[in-house]
């Protein structure tokens, strides 16, 4: 069977969706074990046919899922936590972790023969459909090309600490009209290790990791996103937003500068680059609707390098941001400037359309994206939200300025 991105499968018998069991069984008797978080098929001819990294966001923070997986499909990136959740075991000894660690060298190898043996990793996640969670969505497939991180976490039922591995998966793209052909996995279980593989995988087999930048899955979206869709997020994301609004920044007036510092930090996380420089928080009557200033450097040497001034606006609102509220930062947009507007809520359809229609260089970061950026940072750094807020409060105290925006170029 050929599978499309984001196709939904049922884990129970239903007339509406194909069974996950039927798909993964293929032309064999045994399907993937859906009761394991990292199921895989036994080796055939010395190769592991496939590994499935399955994420269930509805079981986050429970004893058997005390971590949070991060899926960024549009960026072609997944941060997946392995299957150890007990202090009585070592991270390298559990069912899935042990297998993945044993084949990591295949993904990094410069030899075609090794890459041919590397198992594709398919990513799936549990979703709700009509109030039921017995469904899983096909997110994509890919490989590991970043060394895994060993992270520590508290056991839910005790005060003991356990270790687990965190794997980063690069998702690969499909060509126009191409789908994931499960015959490829069946062949890997049987007689062939490359037939029916997607073109991006074949290119990686032939040329190695140098091809990943062009073969990474990238989903571009220029559509208007409804406020309802912007508001729909996992429970943990919603908890982050509520904690920011009600505990850390409860007073829009008194907490204004503190929240501007957080928005500046969110912007740095968004650009995710050492070439982004945080400038300062603007104060006084001359800020002209700009709350903070940053600089994005482009180029690698003094001769060819240029810089773009980033003007930021923070909106600690419990209501949607309309187009009228974007006009102040929009009025500052001239050549060499881009704008960033950070809110803990949503942007109206009218506001989005206005930015797109006027082709304004303004990046809109809504509450959902704020929560994703913060959770990613917290997951990778091991810091709590309170620690992040405290760090930004300290940064604010040392980085308040009254200079003109252009001085950041110096």
C-alpha positions, -999 to +999 in steps of 0.1 A: +000+000+000+011+036-007+008+060+022+004+098+021+018+123+045-006+128+075-027+098+065-047+085+094-049+048+104-071+031+130-058+008+157-093-008+159-116-022+132-133+006+114-148+012+079-135+047+077-097+041+080-074+013+071-060-007+100-024+001+112-021-036+118-031-044+082-006-019+068+024-029+088+017-066+084+021-062+046+026-095+029+037-112+061+019-125+092+035-103+118+027-065+120+046-039+140+039-042+178+018-010+185+022-015+222+059-006+221+070+030+216+099+020+193+088-012+175+109-027+148+110-059+127+136-086+135+167-086+113+165-103+079+197-110+060+216-090+086+196-058+083+168-042+104+139-036+079+124-005+097+121+013+130+089+031+141+092+060+165+057+065+178+047+095+199+015+097+220+010+133+232-020+122+252+002+103+276+028+130+282+039+134+319+025+100+328+048+074+345+055+056+313+059+088+292+075+113+315+089+133+286+077+152+256+085+144+220+088+174+196+075+170+160+083+198+136+070+183+104+071+216+084+108+219+092+116+182+086+128+176+122+117+154+151+132+152+186+122+118+200+128+105+234+138+068+238+120+041+257+137+041+291+115+055+319+129+036+350+158+043+373+162+005+376+174+003+340+202+019+320+193+040+290+213+017+266+196-015+277+159-010+268+142-026+238+143+004+214+173+023+226+195-007+224+186-013+188+190+023+177+223+027+194+236-005+176+228+009+141+237+046+145+271+040+127+252+030+095+236+065+092+270+082+096+290+059+074+306+070+042+302+036+027+272+028+004+271-008+017+265+005+052+239+030+043+220+003+024+217-016+057+204+015+076+168+011+085+144+039+076+127+055+107+090+061+103+074+087+126+038+083+137+017+100+164-015+093+182-044+116+173-079+122+185-107+116+159-143+123+169-133+121+206-114+089+203-076+084+205-074+050+188-059+065+157-024+072+145-011+096+119+018+090+095+042+120+100+069+109+077+101+089+074+138+097+078+171+090+095+194+100+124+223+122+114+229+140+148+246+123+178+219+114+204+218+132+237+218+114+271+193+133+293+182+128+329+148+131+344+130+124+377+110+092+380+074+100+384+067+078+414+099+084+433+126+110+437+151+089+417+167+101+385+169+080+354+187+085+321+172+083+286+184+090+251+170+118+229+172+112+192+169+138+165+154+125+132+157+143+099+126+138+078+130+133+041+109+146+014+086+131-013+088+141-049+057+155-066+030+128-065+052+104-046+040+084-016+055+061+009+053+026-006+050-001+021+063-026-004+097-011+003+095-023+039+081-057+028+111-060+005+135-051+032+120-079+053+124-103+024+147-100-006+156-065-015+168-034+004+163-006-020+134-014-044+103+009-039+123+034-017+115+071-021+138+090-044+152+111-015+163+079+003+179+065-028+198+098-032+210+096+004+221+060-001+241+070-032+256+102-019+254+103+019+246+130+044+258+158+020+224+155+003+203+160+034+198+197+030+182+193-004+163+161+006+149+174+039+111+175+041+100+212+041+064+221+041+057+258+032+024+273+042+011+307+030-025+301+040-045+321+065-047+301+097-080+304+117-080+316+153-095+282+162-066+263+146-041+286+163-057+279+196-057+241+193-026+227+210-016+199+233-023+202+270+013+209+280+015+237+255-016+253+269-002+249+304+028+269+294+007+297+280-015+298+311+015+298+334+030+327+315-002+347+316-014+340+351+018+334+371+048+350+356+033+380+338-001+386+354+000+424+351+003+438+315+015+471+328+038+462+357+052+432+338+056+450+305+094+452+303+098+417+317+076+403+290+094+423+263+126+405+274+109+371+271+096+381+236+132+391+227+143+356+238+115+339+218+128+358+187+162+344+193+148+309+196+128+314+165+159+323+144+178+295+160+211+309+148+243+322+163+241+350+138+211+365+155+222+392+181+198+403+208+201+441+212+181+458+239+146+466+252+135+501+241+121+525+267+109+561+267+087+581+244+110+574+214+104+537+211+077+544+184+059+511+189+090+490+190+096+470+222+130+455+215+157+455+189+178+428+174+202+422+145+204+393+120+238+389+104+241+373+070+274+362+055+306+347+069+333+374+065+336+412+068+337+417+031+305+398+021+286+402+054+255+423+057+230+428+086+192+432+089+177+452+118+150+433+136+123+454+153+102+435+178+068+441+193+054+420+223+017+416+229+009+400+263-028+397+254-056+373+262-073+384+230-065+380+193-042+406+176-060+426+149-045+443+119-048+477+136-025+466+164+003+458+139+003+491+122+028+508+146+056+482+139+046+481+102+051+519+099+087+514+109+094+489+081+119+504+056+147+489+036+170+468+059+144+462+086+122+432+094+096+430+121+086+403+146+054+404+166+052+380+196+019+373+213+006+347+238-027+346+219-037+344+182-037+367+151-070+374+134-074+364+098-077+400+088-043+408+105-026+379+086-042+389+053-030+425+057+006+414+063+005+391+033-014+414+009+009+444+017+040+421+015+053+434+048+085+418+062+068+409+095+070+376+112+040+367+133+047+344+163+015+333+181+010+316+215+011+282+200+045+288+184+057+305+216+049+273+236+066+251+210+098+272+211+099+273+248+092+236+253+119+227+227+144+249+246+133+235+280+135+199+266+170+204+253+184+225+282+167+207+311+155+241+325+121+248+339+099+276+328+105+295+360+143+293+354+138+306+318+117+335+331+142+344+358+171+344+332+151+368+310+143+391+340+181+393+347+187+400+310+161+428+310+179+445+340+211+447+320+197+455+285+175+485+285+184+512+260+173+544+244+195+544+213+181+546+178+176+513+161+204+519+136+231+519+163+227+481+166+246+480+133+277+492+152 
